[in-house]
């Protein structure tokens, strides 16, 4: 057994010998004989069921995404649902994306639920994540599951859990479900049943077109100027790529039904494919994901270039600069500000802006929204990183009747218009952004020109993100050490900026450098360190919740684009210096 510890060796042996695991799994594991490091990585821990669910590399083993880890997670969820009482057993909606094993994992989850006498509503084919959020509320389900690893590389898959409000699970329910999952120590305790038997008992129900139609109708209710869209939609050329994911059909449908007649889909990336053969990293945040789309855009002389990630909850865009002819990228913050300004300005002009309107964003998202919200007399609220916290705020608004949700966004290319879903929705984002483009087009403006107007009006805000990847057991330990080092040694100055506040969300504490006072953060506990800097600067450090990475966020406000760029570069260097990166 080489240098393995006994526990890893025993786990490996169990999976090789137990009747619980199928022959294909055992064959894969036998093929690893002699690869001690690989076996260790597969068995040194259970794949963590985190606060949102599972995400990991595909393969056999306790630390991998496979039928058995999915079944175990689902059994834990089922146990939790059953403990909520008979009146709560209203079913679980399940959607899946184009990734390897997504259909199989979705079906396995459904059969585990069925074996526990909980009805599963399973989409007939791949669907976007936001449609699952919509569907579970439409069907009156207690929970929802999406099988996806979002924008991760092709070797990954994942499993996200939603609750009856349509948002991903949050505290304290996330910890309660995690406890149920962790309580299952024997994979044989995770139940399953035959597919045909589950269907015969009404415990496995297939959903599809009817939900699609209802989802589309809800989206179209959000359009502010349908007549302008129909008028200008004939003229605007749009190139779109779903990056081999779920966005192809719903994005094309909403654009077509609204009146956008010149939509060109990148043919090499149109069809679902979990291998993502044309792109190494299917993430619209990565400029390389736009290579084929930009090539097509130049051929057809497109005005807008759009890309959605595999589960269609993130939208990336390029706009054509009318003066230079070049295609310019928009960050998630920039496209969010285009949509926010459009919604608030037009609702105000039409007398539809509520007195208690609210915009919700995260602590690591751009700060231009503060100025926009202030201009229109709208409340701006910040949450922890993760759209589930934005979705949760909608639930609070509906319960307390203190705010009306207008818009939610995060820097990582995700936003939500409306409350039909409680997660970021790239389909509605495409719709809203293209409507804004049509409106500004009618005013003689491109989106690039409108963005420049926003910078001139509100200030030259710029943001950046850098990451350090640290894989495996040693990487996870290094990430913990980085956070602890900064936590214990918070600087009073970063990159020439004085620190106004140091926020340690793990300790739920804010320290004010000017007053030397300490007070509660007001947000849930999370391993996040935040520095509020002078002159509207800021930076933040947190471990990724879905990948083996530590993330460094930062933002500045400059006097012009060049000043902002230089400030940001200086701050970025200083932030990386905090850990010797």
N, C-alpha and C positions, 0 to 999 in steps of 0.2 A: 504493500500500500504506500510505499515511498514515504514522503513527509506529511501525508494527510493526517489530520486528527481522527480520532476514533468515530466521532459523530458523523463526519462527512463520509467516511468509509461505510458506516452502517446504513446511512441514507441511500447511498449509491447501490449497495447490495440489495436493499429492500425493493428498490425500483426495478432491479434486474430479476428478482425472484417472485415478487408478490403477484397473485392472480388479479389484483386490481388493475394493473397496467397491461396494455395490449402489447402484442408481439412487435408491432412497428416501433413503439417507444423503446422496448428492450433492445431491439436491433440497433437503433440509433445510439443507445448508451454503450452497447458492447463495442461499437465502432470507435469509442473514445478511449479504449484500454491503452494505458501508458501515457495519456495526456493528463497528467496530474493537475496542472494549473487549470485546464478547462473543466475538469470534473469538480475541482474545488469551487470554481466560480458558479457552477450550476447547482451545487448542493450546500454551500456554506451558510445559507439562510433560506427561509421561505420568501418567495416573491412578496414584497411588502404590499399589503392592501392599505394604501395611504388614504388621505382624507378625501380623495376623489375617486379612488378605485385602484385598478391595477395598470401598470405599464411596464413592459419589459421585452427582452429579446425572445424571439420564438425558439422553441426547442424543448427537449425532454429535461426534466429536473425540477427541483423545488423552487429554484430561483429563475424560472423561465415561464413564458406564456405558453400554455398548452391546455389540452382538454381537461386535465385533472386539476390544474390550478384555477381554471375558470369554474369548474364544477364546485370546487371547495369554496371559492368566493361567493358563488351563487347560493350554496347551502347556508352559508353564514347570513346572507341577505334574507333568505327565506325564513330562517329561524327568527330573525328580527321582525320581519313582517308578521309572522304568526303570533308573536308576543304582543302585537298591537291590538289584538282582539278580532273576533269574528266579523264585526262590522267594517273592519279595515281590509278584509281580503277581497279587494276589488280588482285585482289583476296588475300585471306589470307589462309595459310596452317595451319592445326591443327593436333597435335599429342597428345596422352594421354598415361599414364602408367597404372599399375595394381591396383592402389589404389581404395578404395571405392568411388563410384560416378564419377570416372574419365571419363568413357564413357559418362555418362549423362551430365557432365559439358562440355565436348568437343562438344557434339551434341547441347546443349543449346547455346553455343557460336556461333556455325555455323548457327543456326537458327536465332539468333539475327542479325548476319551479313547479312544473306539472306534477312531478313525483311527490311534491309537498302539497298538492291540491291547490296551488295558486295558478290562476289562469295567466297565460302568456299571450300577448298580442305581438306577433312577429311580422315585420314588413316583408313583402314578397320579393324584394330585391334591395340593393343598396339605397340608402337615403342619407341626406345631410343630418348632422347632429342637431341643428336647431329644429328640424321637423320632428325629431323625437321629443324634444321639449314641448312642442306644440301638441303632438299626438297624445301624450300621456294625460294632459289636462283635458283635451277633447273627449277622451275615452273614460275619464274619471278614475284613472289608475292611481294606486298608492305609490308606485315607483316606476322608474324607467332605467333601461340599460342601453348604452351605446358601445358597440365593439369598434374601437378605433384607437390608433396611436397618433391621430391628428397629422402633424407634419413631420414626425420622426422618420428616420431612414427606413428602408424596406424590411430590414431584419426585425423590426419592432411591431408589436401590436399591443392593444390596451383594452380597457374595460372601465367605463365611467358609469357611476350610479347617480340617478336623479330621484328627487322625492316628489310628492304629490303637487307641490306648487310649481313644478317644472324646472327648478334650479338644481344644480348639483348639490349633493348633501353637504351641509355645514354643521358647525358645532351646535348642540352637543351630539346630534344624531350621527355624525360621521364617526366619532369615537365609539359610540354605542354599537354601530354596525361592525367596526373594526374589531371590537371585543368579541362579537359573535363569530366572525371569521377566524380569528386567532384561537378561539376555543375548539375548533375542529383540528385535531392533531392527527387523526387517522383518515386518510383519503377514502377508505371504504365507508365512512360515515356520510359522505356526500352522495345523495340519491340521484337516480336517473330513471328513465322509463322509455319504452318503445314509442317512436314518433307516431305511428299509426294509431296506437292505443290512446296516446295523448289527444290526438285529433278527434277520435271517436268519443272521448269523454268531454269534449268541448274545452279542454285545458290548453290546447295549442290552436290559436286562431290566427289566420293570416289576414293582414291588413295591407292597404295599398292605395289604389286610385281615389277612393272616397276621401281619405285623409289628405292626399295631395291636393285635391280640388278645394277642400275647406281651408287648407293652409294658404293656397294662392289667393283665395277670396279675402282672407284676413290681411295679407300683404297689400293688396290693391286698395283697401280702405285707408291706408296710410298716405297715399299720394295726395299732395297738397294742390298741385296744378296739373291735373290730367290733360287739360286742353293744350297747355304749352308743351307737354311731353309728346302728345300726338303730332303737334305741329312741327316741332324741332326734331323729333325722332326719325323723321325721314332723311334728315341731313347729316346726322352725327354718325361717323363710322367707328365701330367698336370692334376691337379684337379681344377674344376671350379664350382663356385656357383653364380647364378644370384640373390640370395636372394629373390626369388619369384617375380622378376621384369621383365624388358623388355630385358635384355641382353642375355637371353638363346639362342634364334635363331640366331641373328647376330654374337655373339661371337663364337658360335660353327661353324657357317658357314665359317667365315673368317679363323679360325684355320684349318678347314678341307680342304678348297680350297688352302691354302698355303702349306699343306703337314704334319701337325701335326696329327699323327695317334693315339696317345695314350692320348686321352682327356676323363677324367672321370667327369661326372656331378653329383653333390650331389643330389641324387634322392628325398630327402625330401624337397629340396628347388628349384627344377627344374621348377615347374608349377607356373604361376602367381597367386598370392593370396594377396589381399589388407589387410587381417588380419595379415599377416606375422606371421603365427602360430609357427614357429620354432625359431624365433629370436625376442627379445624385442625391438631392435633398429637396423633397417636394414641399417647399416652404416659400410662400410669396414674400416673406421677409428677406429672402436671399435673392440677390439680383440675378444669379445664374439660372434661377427658375424661369426667368423671362426671356431667355435667349431665343427660343423658337417663336415666342409671341412677338417679340420686337422685330424679328426678321419678317414675319408676316405683316406686321404693322407698316413697315417701310414699303412693302410690296403693294399694299392696298391704300396707302396714305391715310392710315387710321388717325382719329383724334384722341381716342382713349384706348389704353391697353389694360386688361383686367386679368387677374389670376386668383383662383380660390384654392385653398389647400384641400387635401384628400377628403376630409369630412365636412368641408364647406362651412366652416365657422370663421375663417379668416379671409380677408380680401386685401390684395396688393394691387396698386395701380401705377401706371405711367401716364402722363399727359403730354401731348405734343405742344412744344413751345412754338407759337405762331411766328415769332421773330427769327428764331434760329433754325427751326425745322427739326430740332433735336427732341428726343423723348426723355422727359425728366421724371425721376422717381419721386413718389410721395411716401413719406413715412406714415406709419399708422396714426401718429399724432396729427399729421397734416391732413390726411383724408378725413379723420374724425372731425377736425375743425371746419373743413369745408361743409360737411353735413350738419354740424351743430349750428354754425352761423346761418345756413340756409333755413333750417327748421325754425329757429327762434325768430329770425327776421321776417319770414313769411307768415308765421303764426301771429306775430305782432301786427303786421300790416293788415291781416284779415280779422283782427280782433279776437283771435282764438288762443292767445297766450294766457294760460291760467295764472291766477295770483299766487298760487302755491306750487308753481312748476319747479322741477328739480332735475339737475344733470348729475349723473353719478359716474365717478371715475375711480382710478386706483392711485395709491400713493406714488407709483413709479411712472405714471403717465404725464404727458406734457402739461405745462401750467398756463398755456394760452387760454384754456377753457375758463380759468378764473376771471380773466378780463372780459371774455365774451359773456359769461353768465352775469357778471356785474352790470354790463351794458344793458342787458335786457331784463334786469331785475329778477333773475332766476337764482335759486339756491344751488350751490355746487357742493356735493358731498364726496368725500374720499373714503375708500375702503382698502382693505389689504389686497395684495396682488392676487389675481384670479377672478375670472368673470362670475364665478359662483357667488361672490360677495355682492356684486352688482345686482345679480338676479335676486338675491336675498332681500336687498333693499326694496324691491318692488313689493314683495310679500309684506314687509313692514309698512310700506306706504298704504297698502290696501287694508291692513289691519287697523292702523292708527288714524287713517284719513288726514294725515298731516301734510302730505305732498302728492303731487301728480307727476308721475314719471314721464319725462320728455325724451331723454337720450342717455345712453350709457356707452362708454368707450374705454378701451385700454390701449396702451402703446403698442402691444403686440398684434396689431392689425385686426382687432376685433371690436365690433360695435353692435348696438341694438337700438332700433327704432321701434316703438310700440311695445306692447306687453303680451303679444301672441305667444312669444317664447320667453324663456327666462335664462337664456344663454346667448352668447354672441352669435350673430346670424349673418353669414356672408351673402345669402340670397337677398335679404332685405337691405343689406349694405349696398349691394350692386344696384338695386332698385332706387334707393335714396340718392346714391352718388350720381347715377345717370340722370335722375330727375333734376338734381342740382345742376349738372352739366347742361341739360336742356334749357333750364331757366337762364343760366348765365350766358349761354349761347344766344338766347333771344335778346340779351342785353349787349351783345357784341363782345362778350368775354369768354376766353377759354378758362379751363380750371387752373392752368398755370398763372394766368393773369389775375384770377380771383384770389389765388393763394398769396400772391405778392401784395394785393390790396389788404389782405388780412394781416400780413406782416407789418405793413405801413400803419395800419389802424391800431393794432394791439401790441406791437413789439416783435422784434426778431428773436423768437424763441427757437432754440435748437436742442435736440436731445440725442443721446447715443447709448448704446448698450455694448458691453464687451463681456465675453464669457471665457472661463477656463474649464476645460473638460478633464475630469479625473475619474477614470473608470475603475470598477472593481472594489474590493474590500479596502485596499490601501487608499484609493481615491476618496472613498466616503469618509475615511478618517481624516484625510488632509483637508477636506472641505469643512469638517467640524472644527479643525484646528484654526483655519483661516478666520472663521467667524468668531471664535473665542479670543483670538489674538486681538482683533479689532475691538471686540466688546470690552476687553480689559484695558485697552490702551487707546481710547477714542481721542483723535487729534483735535486741537482747538482751531487749527487752520488747515485747509486743503487747497492746494493749487493757487495760493494767493488770496483765497476767500476766507474770511473769518467765519467760523461756525456759530450760527445763532442758536440752534437747538441740536441736541443729539437724542434720537429716539431709539430705544431698544424695545422692540415689540415683544421679544421673548420675555422680558421682565415687565412688560406693560408700563413702561416708564418713559417720560420725556424730561430731559435735563436742559434747562435754559442757561446758557453761558453768561448772559448779561446779568440776570437776577440771582444766579447760583441756586435757583429753586428747582425742585423735582416734583413732578405731578403725573397723574395717570395718563396713559396714551389714549384711552377711550375706544380702542380697537381690540379685537380678540388676540389672544396670545399667538405669536408666530416668530419663527427664527429669522427676523429681518432687522437690519441696522440701517438707520436713515439719518442723514445729515442735512439739516436746513441751513443754507449758506446765505450770506449777504448778497445783495444785488440780484435777487430772484434766482440764485444758483441753488443746486441741490445735488445730492448723490445718495445712492442706496446700494446695499450689499445683501444678497439673499441666495440660498441654495435653490436650484431648480426643483420644483416638485415632481417633474416628469422625466428628467434626464440627469445623468451624472455630471452636473455642471454647477459652478458657482457663478452667479450673475452680478455684474456691476452696472448699475443704471446711473445716468447723470443728465443734467440739463442746465442751460444758461439762458440769459437774455442779453442780446447785444444791441448796439446802436445801429447796426446794419448787418447784412448777411456775412460780410467778411469779418467784422468784429465778433459776431456770434461764433463763427467757425473757429477763429483763433482762441477765443475763450474756452470753447468746448474741447479743443485739442489739448490745451494746457491742463484743464480739469481732468481729462481722461488719463493723461500721463500721471498726474498726481494720485488719482484713485487707484490705478494699477500699482503704483508705488507703495500703497498701503500694505500689499502682500508680496511685494517683490516680483510682480508679474512682468 
